[in-house]
């Protein structure tokens, strides 16, 4: 079992300003929708590829009520498929209309204590963390999904209720850290 101090539930939004690969900049606190879903993701991970259709569909379904922001923290020098120009192509290929931002220094991923792609941090209207973890229970094989955990959390919070699951371990690839940025994860 991995031992790593996760961002505690009810933590306030960790604000950051990040660039998108087209030259724009976004601040996480700028979004006014009642809920904010911060999704650490990338282009090459098969778990992201398997769940991106659901992520985009949720962003569309809840447009105006939930702001989605994708953040790519991966070391694209070692993983060129995650380079900024590839982010643009990935967004176009998958119909990603929400901001897909680059965390080149990996400081935002470290602040959120993110470990995987995809990994979701869902904040309520007060911008307190109310759900953390996976999009669903089988992100690599979308036709085998049994539990849509992010959607269940979104529905509950929009109704003013507690999410059925507040934490569901993220299933995906590890973030590709730049040398020296790796978090200290213990096994035990």
C-alpha positions as semicolon CSV with decimal commas, in nm:
position;residue;x (nm);y (nm);z (nm)
1;X;0,000;0,000;0,000
2;X;0,138;0,340;-0,098
3;X;0,175;0,592;0,181
4;X;0,158;0,948;0,056
5;X;-0,008;1,243;0,229
6;X;-0,303;1,333;0,008
7;X;-0,465;1,674;0,003
8;X;-0,725;1,650;0,283
9;X;-1,094;1,679;0,203
10;X;-1,232;2,026;0,281
11;X;-0,897;2,182;0,184
12;X;-0,938;2,517;0,009
13;X;-0,861;2,554;-0,360
14;X;-0,490;2,590;-0,425
15;X;-0,488;2,875;-0,670
16;X;-0,244;2,888;-0,958
17;X;-0,203;3,062;-1,290
18;X;-0,093;2,838;-1,575
19;X;-0,050;2,875;-1,951
20;X;-0,237;2,692;-2,218
21;X;-0,031;2,579;-2,518
22;X;-0,203;2,833;-2,745
23;X;-0,062;3,129;-2,550
24;X;-0,346;3,203;-2,308
25;X;-0,323;3,201;-1,929
26;X;-0,582;3,090;-1,675
27;X;-0,609;3,129;-1,298
28;X;-0,796;2,851;-1,118
29;X;-0,980;3,106;-0,903
30;X;-1,122;3,285;-1,209
31;X;-1,395;3,029;-1,275
32;X;-1,738;3,131;-1,145
33;X;-1,934;2,808;-1,191
34;X;-2,071;2,653;-0,870
35;X;-1,829;2,358;-0,894
36;X;-1,471;2,334;-1,020
37;X;-1,315;2,006;-1,138
38;X;-0,936;2,018;-1,162
39;X;-0,821;1,715;-1,362
40;X;-0,455;1,619;-1,381
41;X;-0,419;1,451;-1,719
42;X;-0,185;1,411;-2,016
43;X;-0,190;1,296;-2,376
44;X;-0,011;0,962;-2,382
45;X;-0,159;0,778;-2,080
46;X;-0,392;0,492;-2,184
47;X;-0,610;0,563;-1,877
48;X;-0,661;0,924;-1,987
49;X;-0,729;0,808;-2,343
50;X;-0,984;0,559;-2,209
51;X;-1,167;0,816;-1,995
52;X;-1,134;1,139;-2,195
53;X;-1,466;1,080;-2,371
54;X;-1,643;1,065;-2,033
55;X;-1,456;1,371;-1,903
56;X;-1,553;1,577;-2,209
57;X;-1,912;1,450;-2,193
58;X;-1,939;1,551;-1,826
59;X;-1,790;1,893;-1,900
60;X;-2,054;1,938;-2,173
61;X;-2,343;1,800;-1,965
62;X;-2,266;2,029;-1,671
63;X;-2,153;2,334;-1,870
64;X;-2,237;2,649;-1,675
65;X;-2,260;2,456;-1,348
66;X;-1,918;2,287;-1,336
67;X;-1,595;2,435;-1,469
68;X;-1,349;2,173;-1,588
69;X;-0,977;2,249;-1,609
70;X;-0,725;1,995;-1,736
71;X;-0,364;2,024;-1,617
72;X;-0,076;1,838;-1,781
73;X;0,213;1,806;-1,533
74;X;0,424;1,551;-1,724
75;X;0,791;1,592;-1,814
76;X;0,748;1,630;-2,188
77;X;1,123;1,626;-2,254
78;X;1,122;1,256;-2,163
79;X;0,765;1,202;-2,289
80;X;0,737;1,409;-2,609
81;X;0,379;1,293;-2,666
82;X;0,288;1,527;-2,378
83;X;0,458;1,835;-2,529
84;X;0,253;2,156;-2,562
85;X;0,197;2,120;-2,937
86;X;0,074;1,766;-2,877
87;X;-0,168;1,900;-2,614
88;X;-0,328;2,115;-2,883
89;X;-0,362;1,815;-3,116
90;X;-0,499;1,596;-2,833
91;X;-0,756;1,862;-2,739
92;X;-0,870;1,894;-3,099
93;X;-0,886;1,517;-3,151
94;X;-1,100;1,463;-2,841
95;X;-1,316;1,776;-2,850
96;X;-1,169;1,922;-2,531
97;X;-1,327;2,267;-2,512
98;X;-1,229;2,348;-2,153
99;X;-0,885;2,488;-2,062
100;X;-0,607;2,231;-2,087
101;X;-0,309;2,386;-1,912
102;X;0,060;2,309;-1,881
103;X;0,225;2,270;-1,539
104;X;0,580;2,283;-1,671
105;X;0,746;2,330;-1,329
106;X;0,520;2,062;-1,176
107;X;0,465;2,293;-0,878
108;X;0,087;2,275;-0,907
109;X;0,084;1,893;-0,921
110;X;0,309;1,886;-0,615
111;X;0,091;2,137;-0,428
112;X;-0,217;1,922;-0,496
113;X;-0,018;1,609;-0,410
114;X;-0,135;1,455;-0,736
115;X;0,023;1,122;-0,831
116;X;-0,169;0,993;-1,134
117;X;-0,330;1,079;-1,464
118;X;-0,623;1,110;-1,467
119;X;-0,674;1,236;-1,110
120;X;-0,966;1,463;-1,017
121;X;-0,996;1,728;-0,746
122;X;-1,356;1,854;-0,723
123;X;-1,426;2,179;-0,537
124;X;-1,763;2,313;-0,424
125;X;-1,901;2,667;-0,444
126;X;-1,690;2,773;-0,144
127;X;-1,394;2,617;-0,329
128;X;-1,341;2,347;-0,071
129;X;-1,230;2,000;-0,183
130;X;-1,532;1,770;-0,174
131;X;-1,424;1,478;-0,396
132;X;-1,082;1,342;-0,489
133;X;-0,987;1,052;-0,707
134;X;-1,095;0,872;-1,019
135;X;-1,332;0,951;-1,302
136;X;-1,467;0,595;-1,296
137;X;-1,371;0,245;-1,189
138;X;-1,227;0,133;-1,524
139;X;-1,071;0,429;-1,706
140;X;-0,866;0,217;-1,943
141;X;-1,166;0,024;-2,074
142;X;-1,468;0,258;-2,098
143;X;-1,702;-0,019;-2,212
144;X;-1,641;-0,203;-1,882
145;X;-1,712;0,086;-1,643
146;X;-1,943;-0,009;-1,356
147;X;-1,914;0,300;-1,136
148;X;-1,912;0,661;-1,262
149;X;-1,770;0,811;-0,943
150;X;-1,703;1,166;-1,065
151;X;-2,050;1,199;-1,214
152;X;-2,207;1,069;-0,891
153;X;-2,010;1,330;-0,692
154;X;-2,112;1,607;-0,934
155;X;-2,480;1,512;-0,914
156;X;-2,477;1,497;-0,534
157;X;-2,297;1,828;-0,488
158;X;-2,523;2,006;-0,737
159;X;-2,822;1,882;-0,532
160;X;-2,658;2,012;-0,213
161;X;-2,583;1,661;-0,087
162;X;-2,267;1,477;0,012
163;X;-2,099;1,272;-0,262
164;X;-2,164;0,896;-0,225
165;X;-1,786;0,849;-0,231
166;X;-1,571;1,139;-0,119
167;X;-1,248;0,966;-0,212
168;X;-1,194;0,695;-0,471
169;X;-0,832;0,608;-0,548
170;X;-0,723;0,744;-0,884
171;X;-0,652;0,473;-1,139
172;X;-0,398;0,566;-1,401
173;X;-0,037;0,627;-1,495
174;X;0,199;0,791;-1,254
175;X;0,284;1,152;-1,324
176;X;0,611;1,167;-1,515
177;X;0,823;1,378;-1,281
178;X;1,124;1,579;-1,385
179;X;1,443;1,457;-1,212
180;X;1,448;1,587;-0,856
181;X;1,072;1,661;-0,846
182;X;0,960;1,311;-0,753
183;X;0,745;1,305;-0,438
184;X;0,849;1,084;-0,151
185;X;0,611;0,789;-0,159
186;X;0,654;0,508;0,091
187;X;0,536;0,151;0,062
188;X;0,407;-0,007;0,379
